[in-house]
Every structure is written in structure tokens, then in C-alpha cells.
Amino acid sequence: MNRSNKMMLKELMALDLKMYDLQLFLDTHPFESKAVMEYNTTANKYMSMKQHYEKLYGPITINDKDDNTTPWQWIDSPWPWQYQNEKEETK
Amino acid sequence: MENIQIPFMPEKPILAHAYVPFQQWDDKLYTPEEGLMNGTIFPELNQPMSMYDWGKLYE
């Protein structure tokens, strides 16, 4: 996993957290239209960035993917223990 | 669903009950990156342990 790959993944994580936090707020404040707007713009950004990421580096989650090709791309991204190995290499 | 505006504190408090103020929307949010580092995108909810340091709460 190279540097720009990791950075983009981190940006996606940040947008994902923002969406989740807004979601929690909206659970108790369903009429707060500014929060709804903020959610929509964030979700929009997230979706387009995720699409871009997946085009470059393969799927992030497998559950919402319906355009898989053969060979199955899911196994191309690093396994959890491979992230660890990478970390140790840079030490 | 009826449009309900959430007050800062309950409008009809009952004696001997404890209350927590309700969060109010504020346009000031952290950037997604700051949010990821602080665990929330709402600056008013970012309350690290250091805020309980001696005397800090009364500043």
C-alpha cells in the first residue's frame, strides 16, 4: 500500500466519521435542516471519492459492490496482517 | 412527524430529576481531518481529560 493510497484512505475515513457523527446528531435533532444539508454534501463527497479510490485501488468493502470482475479483486488489497508487516518494515 | 425544536434545557423540568443540556446546532464544525483526530466533528463535544485539570473548569 503506497503513500497516496494510504492518504486517500485516511481522507475517506475522516469523511466517514463526519457522516456518522452527523447521523448521531440527526437521530435526536431530525428537524435540523442545516445538519441534513451538511450530511448530504459530506455523503456526496464520500461517494465520489470512494468511487475514485475503488477505481484506483480496488474495493474498500465488499458488501455494496455489484460490478465485480473475474478474477475476484477483493484478494488484491492487503490482508490485515500485511498492514502490520508494512509498519515493521518502515521502522 | 411533528416539527419539534430541541430546547437547550427541558422546558418543564420535574423536581428531583437531573438533566443534561441538549446539544444545539452550531455551524462551526471541525474539518473531517480534525474530526478524525479528536473523535468528533463538534468542537463543543471535544472534551479531553485535561479540561478537568485543577482549576481549569473555573477559568
Backbone of each chain as nested JSON, in Angstrom:
{
  "chains": [
    {"id": "A", "residues": [
      {"number": 1, "name": "MET", "atoms": {"N": [0.846, -1.197, 0.0], "CA": [0.0, 0.0, 0.0], "C": [0.882, 1.248, 0.0]}},
      {"number": 2, "name": "ASN", "atoms": {"N": [0.803, 2.062, -1.056], "CA": [1.706, 3.213, -1.129], "C": [1.136, 4.422, -0.388]}},
      {"number": 3, "name": "ARG", "atoms": {"N": [1.913, 5.499, -0.4], "CA": [1.592, 6.67, 0.41], "C": [0.267, 7.327, -0.006]}},
      {"number": 4, "name": "SER", "atoms": {"N": [0.071, 7.569, -1.312], "CA": [-1.149, 8.274, -1.737], "C": [-2.375, 7.411, -1.497]}},
      {"number": 5, "name": "ASN", "atoms": {"N": [-2.198, 6.097, -1.601], "CA": [-3.266, 5.149, -1.295], "C": [-3.697, 5.308, 0.159]}},
      {"number": 6, "name": "LYS", "atoms": {"N": [-2.705, 5.332, 1.065], "CA": [-2.999, 5.453, 2.497], "C": [-3.65, 6.783, 2.818]}},
      {"number": 7, "name": "MET", "atoms": {"N": [-3.136, 7.862, 2.182], "CA": [-3.668, 9.19, 2.47], "C": [-5.123, 9.308, 2.041]}},
      {"number": 8, "name": "MET", "atoms": {"N": [-5.41, 8.732, 0.886], "CA": [-6.772, 8.787, 0.374], "C": [-7.703, 7.972, 1.276]}},
      {"number": 9, "name": "LEU", "atoms": {"N": [-7.199, 6.843, 1.756], "CA": [-7.995, 6.001, 2.645], "C": [-8.287, 6.741, 3.948]}},
      {"number": 10, "name": "LYS", "atoms": {"N": [-7.292, 7.497, 4.428], "CA": [-7.474, 8.267, 5.655], "C": [-8.515, 9.369, 5.452]}},
      {"number": 11, "name": "GLU", "atoms": {"N": [-8.45, 10.02, 4.288], "CA": [-9.444, 11.055, 3.974], "C": [-10.847, 10.458, 3.946]}},
      {"number": 12, "name": "LEU", "atoms": {"N": [-10.94, 9.263, 3.392], "CA": [-12.235, 8.583, 3.351], "C": [-12.728, 8.264, 4.759]}},
      {"number": 13, "name": "MET", "atoms": {"N": [-11.792, 7.819, 5.608], "CA": [-12.156, 7.518, 6.999], "C": [-12.667, 8.767, 7.691]}},
      {"number": 14, "name": "ALA", "atoms": {"N": [-12.005, 9.906, 7.421], "CA": [-12.394, 11.168, 8.051], "C": [-13.804, 11.574, 7.612]}},
      {"number": 15, "name": "LEU", "atoms": {"N": [-14.086, 11.429, 6.316], "CA": [-15.42, 11.761, 5.826], "C": [-16.459, 10.81, 6.406]}},
      {"number": 16, "name": "ASP", "atoms": {"N": [-16.062, 9.553, 6.549], "CA": [-16.953, 8.534, 7.099], "C": [-17.324, 8.879, 8.545]}},
      {"number": 17, "name": "LEU", "atoms": {"N": [-16.329, 9.314, 9.32], "CA": [-16.596, 9.705, 10.714], "C": [-17.517, 10.914, 10.76]}},
      {"number": 18, "name": "LYS", "atoms": {"N": [-17.28, 11.867, 9.866], "CA": [-18.125, 13.066, 9.836], "C": [-19.58, 12.673, 9.551]}},
      {"number": 19, "name": "MET", "atoms": {"N": [-19.768, 11.777, 8.597], "CA": [-21.117, 11.317, 8.279], "C": [-21.763, 10.654, 9.49]}},
      {"number": 20, "name": "TYR", "atoms": {"N": [-20.984, 9.811, 10.173], "CA": [-21.524, 9.077, 11.306], "C": [-21.888, 10.01, 12.465]}},
      {"number": 21, "name": "ASP", "atoms": {"N": [-21.038, 11.015, 12.691], "CA": [-21.299, 11.957, 13.777], "C": [-22.555, 12.786, 13.478]}},
      {"number": 22, "name": "LEU", "atoms": {"N": [-22.698, 13.203, 12.217], "CA": [-23.897, 13.954, 11.82], "C": [-25.144, 13.076, 11.944]}},
      {"number": 23, "name": "GLN", "atoms": {"N": [-24.951, 11.812, 11.62], "CA": [-26.064, 10.855, 11.724], "C": [-26.544, 10.749, 13.171]}},
      {"number": 24, "name": "LEU", "atoms": {"N": [-25.593, 10.666, 14.106], "CA": [-25.954, 10.584, 15.52], "C": [-26.68, 11.845, 15.97]}},
      {"number": 25, "name": "PHE", "atoms": {"N": [-26.195, 13.005, 15.485], "CA": [-26.84, 14.274, 15.833], "C": [-28.272, 14.3, 15.302]}},
      {"number": 26, "name": "LEU", "atoms": {"N": [-28.439, 13.847, 14.069], "CA": [-29.764, 13.893, 13.434], "C": [-30.751, 12.904, 14.066]}},
      {"number": 27, "name": "ASP", "atoms": {"N": [-30.224, 11.869, 14.702], "CA": [-31.109, 10.923, 15.406], "C": [-31.947, 11.657, 16.454]}},
      {"number": 28, "name": "THR", "atoms": {"N": [-31.328, 12.644, 17.106], "CA": [-32.053, 13.372, 18.152], "C": [-32.535, 14.747, 17.685]}},
      {"number": 29, "name": "HIS", "atoms": {"N": [-32.07, 15.214, 16.54], "CA": [-32.477, 16.521, 16.007], "C": [-32.933, 16.38, 14.55]}},
      {"number": 30, "name": "PRO", "atoms": {"N": [-33.979, 15.597, 14.294], "CA": [-34.349, 15.304, 12.899], "C": [-34.815, 16.518, 12.092]}},
      {"number": 31, "name": "PHE", "atoms": {"N": [-35.105, 17.638, 12.747], "CA": [-35.603, 18.807, 12.018], "C": [-34.52, 19.855, 11.761]}},
      {"number": 32, "name": "GLU", "atoms": {"N": [-33.286, 19.529, 12.084], "CA": [-32.2, 20.496, 11.91], "C": [-31.744, 20.473, 10.448]}},
      {"number": 33, "name": "SER", "atoms": {"N": [-32.33, 21.374, 9.643], "CA": [-32.099, 21.294, 8.19], "C": [-30.638, 21.541, 7.82]}},
      {"number": 34, "name": "LYS", "atoms": {"N": [-29.928, 22.355, 8.606], "CA": [-28.515, 22.605, 8.295], "C": [-27.69, 21.323, 8.445]}},
      {"number": 35, "name": "ALA", "atoms": {"N": [-28.057, 20.523, 9.43], "CA": [-27.348, 19.262, 9.632], "C": [-27.637, 18.301, 8.481]}},
      {"number": 36, "name": "VAL", "atoms": {"N": [-28.867, 18.319, 7.996], "CA": [-29.23, 17.454, 6.865], "C": [-28.434, 17.862, 5.631]}},
      {"number": 37, "name": "MET", "atoms": {"N": [-28.345, 19.186, 5.411], "CA": [-27.575, 19.684, 4.262], "C": [-26.115, 19.283, 4.378]}},
      {"number": 38, "name": "GLU", "atoms": {"N": [-25.572, 19.452, 5.572], "CA": [-24.169, 19.1, 5.813], "C": [-23.96, 17.605, 5.567]}},
      {"number": 39, "name": "TYR", "atoms": {"N": [-24.919, 16.81, 6.011], "CA": [-24.822, 15.366, 5.793], "C": [-24.787, 15.037, 4.311]}},
      {"number": 40, "name": "ASN", "atoms": {"N": [-25.714, 15.66, 3.568], "CA": [-25.795, 15.37, 2.132], "C": [-24.517, 15.743, 1.388]}},
      {"number": 41, "name": "THR", "atoms": {"N": [-23.966, 16.93, 1.69], "CA": [-22.731, 17.315, 0.981], "C": [-21.596, 16.365, 1.345]}},
      {"number": 42, "name": "THR", "atoms": {"N": [-21.527, 15.974, 2.627], "CA": [-20.465, 15.057, 3.048], "C": [-20.617, 13.698, 2.38]}},
      {"number": 43, "name": "ALA", "atoms": {"N": [-21.848, 13.197, 2.356], "CA": [-22.112, 11.89, 1.748], "C": [-21.767, 11.924, 0.263]}},
      {"number": 44, "name": "ASN", "atoms": {"N": [-22.083, 13.055, -0.366], "CA": [-21.788, 13.22, -1.779], "C": [-20.283, 13.146, -2.03]}},
      {"number": 45, "name": "LYS", "atoms": {"N": [-19.531, 13.898, -1.224], "CA": [-18.074, 13.891, -1.332], "C": [-17.533, 12.493, -1.114]}},
      {"number": 46, "name": "TYR", "atoms": {"N": [-18.062, 11.832, -0.063], "CA": [-17.611, 10.489, 0.287], "C": [-17.816, 9.523, -0.879]}},
      {"number": 47, "name": "MET", "atoms": {"N": [-19.021, 9.573, -1.449], "CA": [-19.357, 8.649, -2.53], "C": [-18.43, 8.819, -3.725]}},
      {"number": 48, "name": "SER", "atoms": {"N": [-18.212, 10.09, -4.133], "CA": [-17.397, 10.289, -5.338], "C": [-15.939, 9.913, -5.057]}},
      {"number": 49, "name": "MET", "atoms": {"N": [-15.474, 10.222, -3.83], "CA": [-14.096, 9.871, -3.507], "C": [-13.925, 8.36, -3.405]}},
      {"number": 50, "name": "LYS", "atoms": {"N": [-14.937, 7.703, -2.853], "CA": [-14.877, 6.25, -2.719], "C": [-14.83, 5.59, -4.104]}},
      {"number": 51, "name": "GLN", "atoms": {"N": [-15.662, 6.113, -5.005], "CA": [-15.661, 5.582, -6.369], "C": [-14.298, 5.73, -7.0]}},
      {"number": 52, "name": "HIS", "atoms": {"N": [-13.71, 6.923, -6.808], "CA": [-12.39, 7.214, -7.359], "C": [-11.356, 6.254, -6.758]}},
      {"number": 53, "name": "TYR", "atoms": {"N": [-11.421, 6.098, -5.438], "CA": [-10.481, 5.21, -4.747], "C": [-10.592, 3.771, -5.265]}},
      {"number": 54, "name": "GLU", "atoms": {"N": [-11.832, 3.317, -5.389], "CA": [-12.034, 1.92, -5.782], "C": [-11.57, 1.657, -7.208]}},
      {"number": 55, "name": "LYS", "atoms": {"N": [-11.696, 2.687, -8.039], "CA": [-11.213, 2.555, -9.404], "C": [-9.703, 2.352, -9.405]}},
      {"number": 56, "name": "LEU", "atoms": {"N": [-9.019, 3.099, -8.532], "CA": [-7.555, 3.051, -8.49], "C": [-7.03, 1.834, -7.738]}},
      {"number": 57, "name": "TYR", "atoms": {"N": [-7.645, 1.549, -6.567], "CA": [-7.026, 0.571, -5.662], "C": [-7.876, -0.655, -5.344]}},
      {"number": 58, "name": "GLY", "atoms": {"N": [-9.067, -0.733, -5.893], "CA": [-9.904, -1.887, -5.595], "C": [-10.89, -1.604, -4.474]}},
      {"number": 59, "name": "PRO", "atoms": {"N": [-11.801, -2.534, -4.233], "CA": [-12.91, -2.297, -3.3], "C": [-12.464, -2.073, -1.851]}},
      {"number": 60, "name": "ILE", "atoms": {"N": [-13.204, -1.223, -1.126], "CA": [-12.96, -0.997, 0.298], "C": [-13.788, -1.979, 1.116]}},
      {"number": 61, "name": "THR", "atoms": {"N": [-15.073, -2.024, 0.815], "CA": [-15.935, -3.04, 1.424], "C": [-16.515, -3.868, 0.288]}},
      {"number": 62, "name": "ILE", "atoms": {"N": [-16.802, -5.101, 0.568], "CA": [-17.273, -5.982, -0.495], "C": [-18.803, -5.99, -0.568]}},
      {"number": 63, "name": "ASN", "atoms": {"N": [-19.433, -5.573, 0.523], "CA": [-20.892, -5.71, 0.636], "C": [-21.688, -4.912, -0.386]}},
      {"number": 64, "name": "ASP", "atoms": {"N": [-21.186, -3.718, -0.767], "CA": [-22.003, -2.869, -1.635], "C": [-21.495, -2.86, -3.073]}},
      {"number": 65, "name": "LYS", "atoms": {"N": [-20.778, -3.883, -3.442], "CA": [-20.194, -3.912, -4.78], "C": [-20.939, -4.901, -5.674]}},
      {"number": 66, "name": "ASP", "atoms": {"N": [-21.397, -4.396, -6.846], "CA": [-22.152, -5.3, -7.727], "C": [-21.531, -5.37, -9.119]}},
      {"number": 67, "name": "ASP", "atoms": {"N": [-20.302, -4.853, -9.269], "CA": [-19.673, -4.895, -10.597], "C": [-18.328, -5.629, -10.528]}},
      {"number": 68, "name": "ASN", "atoms": {"N": [-18.318, -6.73, -9.783], "CA": [-17.086, -7.493, -9.629], "C": [-16.676, -8.151, -10.944]}},
      {"number": 69, "name": "THR", "atoms": {"N": [-15.378, -8.282, -11.112], "CA": [-14.878, -8.934, -12.315], "C": [-14.104, -10.184, -11.927]}},
      {"number": 70, "name": "THR", "atoms": {"N": [-13.863, -11.039, -12.911], "CA": [-13.025, -12.214, -12.694], "C": [-11.642, -11.889, -13.256]}},
      {"number": 71, "name": "PRO", "atoms": {"N": [-10.554, -12.095, -12.546], "CA": [-10.508, -12.679, -11.204], "C": [-11.032, -11.739, -10.12]}},
      {"number": 72, "name": "TRP", "atoms": {"N": [-11.566, -12.33, -9.094], "CA": [-12.102, -11.659, -7.901], "C": [-11.061, -10.697, -7.333]}},
      {"number": 73, "name": "GLN", "atoms": {"N": [-11.395, -9.366, -7.326], "CA": [-10.382, -8.369, -6.966], "C": [-10.163, -8.199, -5.472]}},
      {"number": 74, "name": "TRP", "atoms": {"N": [-11.123, -8.71, -4.705], "CA": [-11.09, -8.462, -3.255], "C": [-9.775, -8.904, -2.622]}},
      {"number": 75, "name": "ILE", "atoms": {"N": [-9.211, -10.005, -3.149], "CA": [-7.982, -10.537, -2.54], "C": [-6.738, -9.746, -2.912]}},
      {"number": 76, "name": "ASP", "atoms": {"N": [-6.876, -8.754, -3.818], "CA": [-5.71, -7.959, -4.219], "C": [-5.285, -6.955, -3.153]}},
      {"number": 77, "name": "SER", "atoms": {"N": [-6.26, -6.423, -2.392], "CA": [-5.894, -5.442, -1.367], "C": [-5.235, -6.177, -0.196]}},
      {"number": 78, "name": "PRO", "atoms": {"N": [-4.39, -5.448, 0.571], "CA": [-3.636, -6.133, 1.624], "C": [-4.541, -6.756, 2.693]}},
      {"number": 79, "name": "TRP", "atoms": {"N": [-4.116, -7.875, 3.235], "CA": [-4.804, -8.503, 4.352], "C": [-4.411, -7.759, 5.63]}},
      {"number": 80, "name": "PRO", "atoms": {"N": [-5.223, -7.864, 6.675], "CA": [-4.914, -7.121, 7.906], "C": [-3.488, -7.334, 8.411]}},
      {"number": 81, "name": "TRP", "atoms": {"N": [-2.952, -8.541, 8.309], "CA": [-1.605, -8.786, 8.843], "C": [-0.522, -8.189, 7.924]}},
      {"number": 82, "name": "GLN", "atoms": {"N": [-0.912, -7.86, 6.697], "CA": [0.075, -7.26, 5.802], "C": [0.303, -5.784, 6.124]}},
      {"number": 83, "name": "TYR", "atoms": {"N": [-0.706, -5.103, 6.677], "CA": [-0.516, -3.715, 7.115], "C": [0.551, -3.686, 8.195]}},
      {"number": 84, "name": "GLN", "atoms": {"N": [0.451, -4.629, 9.122], "CA": [1.366, -4.731, 10.248], "C": [2.795, -4.913, 9.743]}},
      {"number": 85, "name": "ASN", "atoms": {"N": [2.943, -5.821, 8.783], "CA": [4.271, -6.082, 8.225], "C": [4.866, -4.814, 7.637]}},
      {"number": 86, "name": "GLU", "atoms": {"N": [4.018, -4.058, 6.927], "CA": [4.481, -2.82, 6.311], "C": [5.005, -1.854, 7.362]}},
      {"number": 87, "name": "LYS", "atoms": {"N": [4.271, -1.769, 8.47], "CA": [4.646, -0.87, 9.554], "C": [6.033, -1.246, 10.078]}},
      {"number": 88, "name": "GLU", "atoms": {"N": [6.253, -2.546, 10.276], "CA": [7.531, -3.005, 10.816], "C": [8.672, -2.738, 9.845]}},
      {"number": 89, "name": "GLU", "atoms": {"N": [8.366, -2.841, 8.567], "CA": [9.396, -2.607, 7.553], "C": [9.935, -1.179, 7.616]}},
      {"number": 90, "name": "THR", "atoms": {"N": [9.012, -0.235, 7.884], "CA": [9.436, 1.173, 7.865], "C": [10.173, 1.573, 9.135]}},
      {"number": 91, "name": "LYS", "atoms": {"N": [10.138, 0.709, 10.148], "CA": [10.793, 1.037, 11.423], "C": [12.305, 1.108, 11.259]}}
    ]},
    {"id": "B", "residues": [
      {"number": 1, "name": "MET", "atoms": {"N": [-44.491, 13.483, 10.936], "CA": [-43.865, 13.76, 12.233], "C": [-43.969, 15.252, 12.553]}},
      {"number": 2, "name": "GLU", "atoms": {"N": [-44.285, 15.541, 13.765], "CA": [-44.429, 16.936, 14.192], "C": [-43.049, 17.593, 14.299]}},
      {"number": 3, "name": "ASN", "atoms": {"N": [-42.962, 18.831, 13.801], "CA": [-41.685, 19.538, 13.856], "C": [-41.377, 19.952, 15.297]}},
      {"number": 4, "name": "ILE", "atoms": {"N": [-40.35, 19.327, 15.866], "CA": [-40.007, 19.625, 17.254], "C": [-38.668, 20.343, 17.305]}},
      {"number": 5, "name": "GLN", "atoms": {"N": [-38.656, 21.534, 17.911], "CA": [-37.396, 22.25, 18.126], "C": [-36.84, 21.821, 19.481]}},
      {"number": 6, "name": "ILE", "atoms": {"N": [-35.588, 21.418, 19.484], "CA": [-34.986, 20.915, 20.716], "C": [-34.476, 22.096, 21.542]}},
      {"number": 7, "name": "PRO", "atoms": {"N": [-35.0, 22.294, 22.75], "CA": [-34.513, 23.397, 23.59], "C": [-33.163, 23.054, 24.211]}},
      {"number": 8, "name": "PHE", "atoms": {"N": [-32.49, 24.073, 24.75], "CA": [-31.193, 23.83, 25.394], "C": [-31.379, 22.991, 26.655]}},
      {"number": 9, "name": "MET", "atoms": {"N": [-32.405, 23.353, 27.445], "CA": [-32.745, 22.577, 28.634], "C": [-34.236, 22.228, 28.56]}},
      {"number": 10, "name": "PRO", "atoms": {"N": [-34.668, 21.149, 29.223], "CA": [-36.094, 20.813, 29.22], "C": [-36.928, 22.006, 29.699]}},
      {"number": 11, "name": "GLU", "atoms": {"N": [-38.048, 22.26, 29.023], "CA": [-38.832, 23.441, 29.376], "C": [-39.707, 23.235, 30.611]}},
      {"number": 12, "name": "LYS", "atoms": {"N": [-40.062, 21.983, 30.873], "CA": [-40.861, 21.717, 32.076], "C": [-40.127, 20.731, 32.964]}},
      {"number": 13, "name": "PRO", "atoms": {"N": [-39.066, 21.199, 33.621], "CA": [-38.306, 20.272, 34.46], "C": [-39.115, 19.788, 35.669]}},
      {"number": 14, "name": "ILE", "atoms": {"N": [-38.852, 18.577, 36.087], "CA": [-39.525, 17.992, 37.245], "C": [-38.553, 18.021, 38.425]}},
      {"number": 15, "name": "LEU", "atoms": {"N": [-39.05, 18.373, 39.596], "CA": [-38.198, 18.423, 40.785], "C": [-37.531, 17.08, 41.043]}},
      {"number": 16, "name": "ALA", "atoms": {"N": [-36.337, 17.125, 41.581], "CA": [-35.575, 15.94, 41.978], "C": [-35.118, 15.079, 40.798]}},
      {"number": 17, "name": "HIS", "atoms": {"N": [-35.204, 15.639, 39.575], "CA": [-34.651, 14.942, 38.405], "C": [-33.417, 15.704, 37.927]}},
      {"number": 18, "name": "ALA", "atoms": {"N": [-32.422, 14.96, 37.503], "CA": [-31.221, 15.612, 36.973], "C": [-31.346, 15.721, 35.457]}},
      {"number": 19, "name": "TYR", "atoms": {"N": [-30.817, 16.792, 34.866], "CA": [-30.917, 16.995, 33.422], "C": [-29.565, 17.29, 32.798]}},
      {"number": 20, "name": "VAL", "atoms": {"N": [-29.471, 16.916, 31.55], "CA": [-28.277, 17.207, 30.763], "C": [-28.717, 18.143, 29.637]}},
      {"number": 21, "name": "PRO", "atoms": {"N": [-27.996, 19.246, 29.397], "CA": [-28.414, 20.141, 28.315], "C": [-28.369, 19.441, 26.955]}},
      {"number": 22, "name": "PHE", "atoms": {"N": [-29.278, 19.808, 26.073], "CA": [-29.297, 19.232, 24.732], "C": [-28.331, 19.994, 23.837]}},
      {"number": 23, "name": "GLN", "atoms": {"N": [-27.678, 19.257, 22.977], "CA": [-26.765, 19.884, 22.021], "C": [-27.537, 20.773, 21.058]}},
      {"number": 24, "name": "GLN", "atoms": {"N": [-26.98, 21.95, 20.748], "CA": [-27.591, 22.855, 19.784], "C": [-26.731, 22.904, 18.53]}},
      {"number": 25, "name": "TRP", "atoms": {"N": [-27.356, 23.019, 17.382], "CA": [-26.577, 23.061, 16.147], "C": [-25.722, 24.316, 16.1]}},
      {"number": 26, "name": "ASP", "atoms": {"N": [-24.47, 24.132, 15.71], "CA": [-23.551, 25.244, 15.535], "C": [-22.851, 25.035, 14.192]}},
      {"number": 27, "name": "ASP", "atoms": {"N": [-22.823, 26.08, 13.363], "CA": [-22.204, 25.941, 12.037], "C": [-20.714, 25.634, 12.107]}},
      {"number": 28, "name": "LYS", "atoms": {"N": [-20.103, 25.934, 13.263], "CA": [-18.668, 25.68, 13.382], "C": [-18.421, 24.207, 13.625]}},
      {"number": 29, "name": "LEU", "atoms": {"N": [-17.925, 23.531, 12.596], "CA": [-17.579, 22.118, 12.721], "C": [-16.088, 21.977, 12.447]}},
      {"number": 30, "name": "TYR", "atoms": {"N": [-15.505, 20.882, 12.966], "CA": [-14.123, 20.579, 12.606], "C": [-14.075, 20.141, 11.153]}},
      {"number": 31, "name": "THR", "atoms": {"N": [-12.909, 20.278, 10.543], "CA": [-12.732, 19.664, 9.228], "C": [-12.73, 18.151, 9.453]}},
      {"number": 32, "name": "PRO", "atoms": {"N": [-13.023, 17.365, 8.42], "CA": [-13.027, 15.908, 8.614], "C": [-11.733, 15.39, 9.239]}},
      {"number": 33, "name": "GLU", "atoms": {"N": [-10.589, 15.971, 8.833], "CA": [-9.297, 15.504, 9.355], "C": [-9.174, 15.802, 10.853]}},
      {"number": 34, "name": "GLU", "atoms": {"N": [-9.551, 17.029, 11.247], "CA": [-9.513, 17.38, 12.668], "C": [-10.469, 16.477, 13.444]}},
      {"number": 35, "name": "GLY", "atoms": {"N": [-11.623, 16.219, 12.852], "CA": [-12.618, 15.369, 13.494], "C": [-12.079, 13.979, 13.76]}},
      {"number": 36, "name": "LEU", "atoms": {"N": [-11.357, 13.457, 12.783], "CA": [-10.789, 12.112, 12.93], "C": [-9.796, 12.078, 14.093]}},
      {"number": 37, "name": "MET", "atoms": {"N": [-9.036, 13.164, 14.264], "CA": [-8.047, 13.205, 15.338], "C": [-8.707, 13.394, 16.712]}},
      {"number": 38, "name": "ASN", "atoms": {"N": [-9.846, 14.094, 16.752], "CA": [-10.494, 14.399, 18.026], "C": [-11.642, 13.456, 18.384]}},
      {"number": 39, "name": "GLY", "atoms": {"N": [-12.043, 12.616, 17.445], "CA": [-13.117, 11.668, 17.723], "C": [-14.509, 12.245, 17.604]}},
      {"number": 40, "name": "THR", "atoms": {"N": [-14.624, 13.509, 17.215], "CA": [-15.934, 14.124, 16.972], "C": [-15.76, 15.308, 16.035]}},
      {"number": 41, "name": "ILE", "atoms": {"N": [-16.79, 15.639, 15.285], "CA": [-16.688, 16.809, 14.406], "C": [-17.266, 18.045, 15.084]}},
      {"number": 42, "name": "PHE", "atoms": {"N": [-17.815, 17.876, 16.312], "CA": [-18.402, 19.001, 17.034], "C": [-17.411, 19.533, 18.074]}},
      {"number": 43, "name": "PRO", "atoms": {"N": [-16.865, 20.763, 17.869], "CA": [-15.881, 21.286, 18.817], "C": [-16.409, 21.308, 20.251]}},
      {"number": 44, "name": "GLU", "atoms": {"N": [-17.716, 21.576, 20.429], "CA": [-18.262, 21.669, 21.786], "C": [-18.316, 20.31, 22.484]}},
      {"number": 45, "name": "LEU", "atoms": {"N": [-18.195, 19.236, 21.723], "CA": [-18.195, 17.9, 22.337], "C": [-16.785, 17.365, 22.553]}},
      {"number": 46, "name": "ASN", "atoms": {"N": [-15.792, 18.103, 22.068], "CA": [-14.412, 17.681, 22.26], "C": [-13.967, 18.094, 23.655]}},
      {"number": 47, "name": "GLN", "atoms": {"N": [-14.049, 17.152, 24.589], "CA": [-13.765, 17.458, 25.992], "C": [-12.7, 16.509, 26.521]}},
      {"number": 48, "name": "PRO", "atoms": {"N": [-11.438, 16.813, 26.212], "CA": [-10.359, 15.923, 26.668], "C": [-10.212, 15.962, 28.185]}},
      {"number": 49, "name": "MET", "atoms": {"N": [-9.599, 14.935, 28.732], "CA": [-9.448, 14.83, 30.193], "C": [-8.788, 16.064, 30.803]}},
      {"number": 50, "name": "SER", "atoms": {"N": [-7.917, 16.711, 30.034], "CA": [-7.15, 17.837, 30.586], "C": [-8.059, 18.992, 31.006]}},
      {"number": 51, "name": "MET", "atoms": {"N": [-9.295, 19.022, 30.512], "CA": [-10.194, 20.103, 30.926], "C": [-10.57, 19.981, 32.411]}},
      {"number": 52, "name": "TYR", "atoms": {"N": [-10.305, 18.798, 33.002], "CA": [-10.606, 18.606, 34.431], "C": [-9.395, 18.89, 35.312]}},
      {"number": 53, "name": "ASP", "atoms": {"N": [-8.29, 19.332, 34.696], "CA": [-7.101, 19.665, 35.481], "C": [-7.47, 20.713, 36.527]}},
      {"number": 54, "name": "TRP", "atoms": {"N": [-6.742, 20.71, 37.611], "CA": [-7.063, 21.561, 38.748], "C": [-7.308, 23.02, 38.336]}},
      {"number": 55, "name": "GLY", "atoms": {"N": [-8.48, 23.544, 38.663], "CA": [-8.782, 24.951, 38.419], "C": [-9.235, 25.271, 37.0]}},
      {"number": 56, "name": "LYS", "atoms": {"N": [-9.019, 24.379, 36.062], "CA": [-9.317, 24.647, 34.653], "C": [-10.792, 24.992, 34.406]}},
      {"number": 57, "name": "LEU", "atoms": {"N": [-11.693, 24.25, 35.07], "CA": [-13.114, 24.438, 34.819], "C": [-13.604, 25.812, 35.274]}},
      {"number": 58, "name": "TYR", "atoms": {"N": [-12.819, 26.457, 36.18], "CA": [-13.26, 27.736, 36.737], "C": [-12.566, 28.923, 36.096]}},
      {"number": 59, "name": "GLU", "atoms": {"N": [-11.788, 28.645, 35.037], "CA": [-11.075, 29.74, 34.378], "C": [-12.04, 30.64, 33.624]}}
    ]}
  ]
}
